[in-house]
């Protein structure tokens, strides 16, 4: 049976993966080129955060950065998804 920490990590990966997929849909449905570029920039950031959480990025203090990204997922992305699912 997986431990609590690994289950929480899996949930964080699921959340950021869902946020990334939704951002891809936003980019696809945008008509204004300026809006598309803004959304693409947001998508690049989310994709980079996802790679950090997956351990695909290696640099000094990656552990601290990973904790920061996890905090952002919990306090920004998760509430956004919760609000969207409640609609």
Backbone torsions as a table, in degrees:
resi	resn	phi	psi	omega
1	UNK	NA	132.7	-179.6
2	UNK	-66.2	147.9	177.9
3	UNK	-78.8	167.1	-175.2
4	UNK	-60.0	-41.2	-177.6
5	UNK	-63.9	-42.2	179.8
6	UNK	-69.6	-32.6	176.8
7	UNK	-67.4	-41.3	178.6
8	UNK	-64.0	-39.7	177.8
9	UNK	-61.9	-43.4	177.7
10	UNK	-61.1	-39.3	178.6
11	UNK	-64.9	-41.9	178.1
12	UNK	-61.0	-42.6	177.9
13	UNK	-64.7	-38.9	177.0
14	UNK	-62.9	-43.1	-178.7
15	UNK	-63.2	-50.0	-177.0
16	UNK	-68.2	-31.7	175.4
17	UNK	-64.9	-40.7	177.6
18	UNK	-66.0	-42.0	178.7
19	UNK	-62.1	-42.3	179.0
20	UNK	-63.1	-43.3	179.1
21	UNK	-63.4	-40.8	178.1
22	UNK	-64.9	-37.4	178.9
23	UNK	-67.4	-37.3	175.5
24	UNK	-60.0	-42.7	177.7
25	UNK	-63.5	-39.9	177.6
26	UNK	-61.9	-44.3	179.2
27	UNK	-60.8	-44.1	-178.5
28	UNK	-63.9	-34.6	-175.9
29	UNK	-91.1	-10.1	179.6
30	UNK	-70.1	141.5	179.4
31	UNK	-105.8	-34.9	-179.6
32	UNK	-75.9	127.9	-176.2
33	UNK	-64.6	-35.9	178.1
34	UNK	-65.7	-42.2	177.5
35	UNK	-64.5	-40.7	178.7
36	UNK	-60.3	-42.6	-179.4
37	UNK	-65.6	-39.5	176.1
38	UNK	-61.5	-45.1	179.5
39	UNK	-65.5	-38.2	177.5
40	UNK	-63.3	-39.0	177.7
41	UNK	-63.3	-43.7	176.8
42	UNK	-62.8	-39.6	179.3
43	UNK	-64.1	-40.7	178.0
44	UNK	-61.1	-40.8	179.5
45	UNK	-65.4	-46.2	179.8
46	UNK	-62.3	-41.9	179.2
47	UNK	-63.0	-39.9	178.0
48	UNK	-65.8	-41.6	177.5
49	UNK	-62.7	-39.6	179.0
50	UNK	-63.8	-42.7	178.7
51	UNK	-63.3	-38.4	176.8
52	UNK	-61.6	-45.2	-179.7
53	UNK	-66.5	-31.5	179.2
54	UNK	-78.5	-10.3	-179.1
55	UNK	84.6	15.2	-178.3
56	UNK	-83.0	-4.6	178.5
57	UNK	-117.4	135.4	-179.8
58	UNK	-129.4	121.8	177.6
59	UNK	-162.0	167.8	-179.1
60	UNK	-56.3	142.8	177.9
61	UNK	63.0	27.4	-179.0
62	UNK	-59.5	-31.0	178.4
63	UNK	-62.5	-43.0	178.5
64	UNK	-67.5	-40.9	179.7
65	UNK	-65.2	-40.1	178.3
66	UNK	-61.3	-41.1	177.7
67	UNK	-64.4	-38.6	178.6
68	UNK	-64.7	-43.6	178.3
69	UNK	-64.9	-41.4	177.9
70	UNK	-60.0	-40.9	177.9
71	UNK	-62.7	-41.9	178.6
72	UNK	-63.5	-40.8	178.8
73	UNK	-61.2	-47.2	-177.6
74	UNK	-67.0	-39.0	-172.0
75	UNK	-100.6	-13.0	178.1
76	UNK	-118.2	-57.5	-174.2
77	UNK	-70.2	-43.7	-178.6
78	UNK	-60.7	-46.7	177.3
79	UNK	-62.6	-35.5	177.1
80	UNK	-61.3	-46.2	179.4
81	UNK	-64.2	-41.1	179.5
82	UNK	-59.3	-42.8	178.7
83	UNK	-64.1	-43.7	-179.8
84	UNK	-65.2	-40.6	178.4
85	UNK	-68.3	-25.8	-178.6
86	UNK	-75.1	-16.3	-177.9
87	UNK	-72.4	NA	NA
